[in-house]
């Protein structure tokens, strides 16, 4: 089994990338979130992958972080959630936000993801609410962990939000709406998360 691929980014689309290593180009299906992380053709990247073997095809699914891959594994362990739906969910909801939605059993928010109806959303929450890794649950402890290695500026808040799975544009947009004067970094991030989740 291929755990990860390290090589030169050759091509990027919203739903797949091509990584070249040792003269071979690997086409890897991915979420739009990870595709956004792999934005510069020619750069060296690491893609954390899962090989999908079917009777009629062998394919690769991969992500920019191992955390997103782990969430993909959890999603596809749910009955009725295949590769396409799993990737679609992660394209619609950054994994940090997804973890919070599942932890709070927010069926309506989960239904906003690609390919997820009410029954599928209910099944995902039922099966994963107790399995979601603690490192992705967006609790106060997670916020402290995300901010432990950064300072107290708005740019540090941006980095911390991105480490929780949000895109740069999402994090920047919500931080512009917050009056950060006099607030500590942890407080800024908590306010940002409240707006990002609702």
C-alpha positions as CSV (number, residue, x, y, z in Angstrom):
1,X,0.0,0.0,0.0
2,X,1.2,3.5,-0.8
3,X,1.3,5.7,2.4
4,X,2.4,8.9,0.7
5,X,3.9,10.3,-2.4
6,X,6.7,12.8,-2.4
7,X,7.5,14.5,-5.7
8,X,7.1,17.5,-8.0
9,X,3.6,18.9,-8.4
10,X,2.9,18.7,-12.1
11,X,-0.8,19.7,-12.5
12,X,-3.6,20.9,-10.3
13,X,-7.4,20.8,-10.7
14,X,-10.1,21.4,-8.2
15,X,-10.6,17.7,-7.8
16,X,-7.3,16.1,-8.6
17,X,-3.5,16.7,-8.8
18,X,-0.7,15.0,-10.7
19,X,2.6,14.4,-8.8
20,X,5.7,13.3,-10.7
21,X,8.3,11.1,-9.0
22,X,11.0,9.0,-10.6
23,X,9.6,9.9,-14.0
24,X,6.1,8.7,-13.2
25,X,3.1,11.0,-12.9
26,X,0.6,9.9,-10.3
27,X,-3.0,11.2,-10.7
28,X,-4.5,11.7,-7.3
29,X,-8.1,12.5,-6.6
30,X,-8.3,15.1,-3.8
31,X,-10.6,17.6,-2.1
32,X,-10.8,21.2,-3.2
33,X,-9.3,22.2,0.2
34,X,-6.2,20.1,-0.4
35,X,-6.1,21.2,-4.1
36,X,-5.9,24.8,-2.8
37,X,-2.9,23.8,-0.6
38,X,-1.2,22.3,-3.7
39,X,-1.3,25.5,-5.7
40,X,2.1,25.9,-7.3
41,X,3.1,23.5,-10.1
42,X,6.8,22.7,-9.9
43,X,7.1,22.7,-6.2
44,X,7.9,19.6,-4.2
45,X,5.0,18.2,-2.2
46,X,4.0,15.3,0.0
47,X,0.6,13.8,-0.6
48,X,-0.9,11.4,2.0
49,X,-2.7,8.7,0.0
50,X,-5.1,5.8,0.0
51,X,-5.2,3.3,-2.8
52,X,-8.7,2.4,-4.0
53,X,-8.9,-1.0,-5.6
54,X,-12.0,-2.0,-7.6
55,X,-12.7,-4.7,-10.1
56,X,-12.6,-2.3,-13.0
57,X,-10.0,0.3,-11.8
58,X,-7.2,1.2,-9.4
59,X,-7.0,4.8,-8.2
60,X,-5.4,7.0,-5.7
61,X,-7.1,9.5,-3.3
62,X,-4.8,11.9,-1.4
63,X,-4.7,15.0,0.8
64,X,-2.2,17.6,1.9
65,X,-2.4,16.5,5.6
66,X,-2.6,13.2,7.3
67,X,-5.4,14.6,9.4
68,X,-7.6,15.1,6.4
69,X,-6.8,11.6,5.2
70,X,-7.8,10.2,8.6
71,X,-11.1,12.0,8.4
72,X,-11.6,10.6,4.9
73,X,-11.0,7.1,6.3
74,X,-13.6,7.7,9.0
75,X,-16.2,9.1,6.5
76,X,-15.8,6.1,4.1
77,X,-16.2,3.7,7.0
78,X,-19.8,4.8,7.2
79,X,-22.3,2.7,5.3
80,X,-23.4,4.5,2.1
81,X,-20.4,6.9,2.1
82,X,-18.1,6.0,-0.8
83,X,-15.0,7.7,-2.2
84,X,-16.8,10.3,-4.2
85,X,-19.1,11.4,-1.3
86,X,-16.2,11.3,1.2
87,X,-14.1,13.6,-1.0
88,X,-17.2,15.8,-1.7
89,X,-17.8,16.3,2.0
90,X,-14.2,17.3,2.6
91,X,-14.4,19.7,-0.4
92,X,-17.5,21.3,1.1
93,X,-16.4,21.4,4.8
94,X,-12.8,21.9,6.1
95,X,-12.1,19.0,8.3
96,X,-11.9,21.1,11.4
97,X,-15.4,22.5,10.8
98,X,-16.6,19.0,9.9
99,X,-15.4,17.7,13.2
100,X,-17.2,20.4,15.1
101,X,-20.4,19.7,13.1
102,X,-20.3,16.0,13.9
103,X,-19.4,16.6,17.6
104,X,-22.4,19.0,17.9
105,X,-24.7,16.6,15.9
106,X,-25.6,19.4,13.5
107,X,-27.5,17.5,10.8
108,X,-28.6,20.6,8.8
109,X,-25.0,21.9,8.5
110,X,-23.7,18.5,7.4
111,X,-26.4,18.3,4.7
112,X,-24.8,21.4,3.0
113,X,-21.9,19.1,2.0
114,X,-21.8,17.6,-1.5
115,X,-23.8,14.4,-1.9
116,X,-25.2,14.3,1.6
117,X,-28.9,14.0,2.3
118,X,-30.7,13.8,5.6
119,X,-30.4,10.0,6.1
120,X,-26.7,10.0,5.2
121,X,-26.0,13.0,7.5
122,X,-27.8,11.2,10.4
123,X,-25.8,8.0,9.7
124,X,-22.5,9.9,9.6
125,X,-23.2,11.6,12.9
126,X,-24.5,8.4,14.6
127,X,-21.5,6.4,13.6
128,X,-18.7,9.0,14.0
129,X,-19.7,11.2,16.9
130,X,-17.7,9.1,19.3
131,X,-14.9,8.2,16.8
132,X,-13.8,11.7,15.7
133,X,-10.2,12.2,16.8
134,X,-9.8,14.6,19.7
135,X,-7.2,16.6,17.8
136,X,-9.9,17.7,15.4
137,X,-12.8,18.4,17.8
138,X,-12.2,22.2,18.1
139,X,-12.4,22.2,21.9
140,X,-10.7,24.8,24.1
141,X,-7.7,22.4,24.4
142,X,-7.5,22.2,20.6
143,X,-7.5,26.0,20.3
144,X,-4.7,26.2,22.9
145,X,-2.7,23.5,21.1
146,X,-3.1,25.3,17.7
147,X,-1.9,28.6,19.2
148,X,0.9,27.2,21.3
149,X,3.6,27.8,18.7
150,X,2.5,31.2,17.6
151,X,2.3,34.7,19.1
152,X,-0.5,37.1,19.6
153,X,-1.0,38.9,16.2
154,X,-3.8,38.6,13.7
155,X,-1.5,36.8,11.3
156,X,-0.8,34.2,14.0
157,X,-4.6,33.7,14.3
158,X,-4.7,33.2,10.6
159,X,-2.0,30.5,10.8
160,X,-3.8,28.8,13.7
161,X,-7.1,28.7,11.9
162,X,-5.4,27.2,8.8
163,X,-3.9,24.6,11.0
164,X,-7.4,23.6,12.0
165,X,-8.4,22.9,8.4
166,X,-9.8,26.2,7.1
167,X,-8.6,27.8,3.9
168,X,-6.6,31.0,3.9
169,X,-9.5,32.9,2.2
170,X,-12.0,31.6,4.8
171,X,-9.8,32.5,7.7
172,X,-8.9,35.9,6.3
173,X,-12.5,36.8,5.6
174,X,-13.7,36.0,9.1
175,X,-10.8,37.8,10.8
176,X,-11.7,40.9,9.0
177,X,-15.1,40.9,10.7
178,X,-13.6,40.7,14.2
179,X,-12.4,43.6,16.3
180,X,-9.2,42.1,17.6
181,X,-8.0,45.1,19.6
182,X,-7.0,44.1,23.1
183,X,-8.0,40.4,22.6
184,X,-5.6,37.5,23.3
185,X,-5.0,35.1,20.4
186,X,-7.1,32.3,22.0
187,X,-10.1,34.7,22.3
188,X,-9.7,35.8,18.7
189,X,-9.7,32.2,17.4
190,X,-12.8,31.3,19.5
191,X,-14.7,34.2,18.0
192,X,-13.5,33.2,14.5
193,X,-14.6,29.6,15.0
194,X,-18.1,30.6,16.1
195,X,-18.6,32.6,12.9
196,X,-17.0,29.9,10.7
197,X,-19.3,27.2,12.1
198,X,-22.6,29.1,11.7
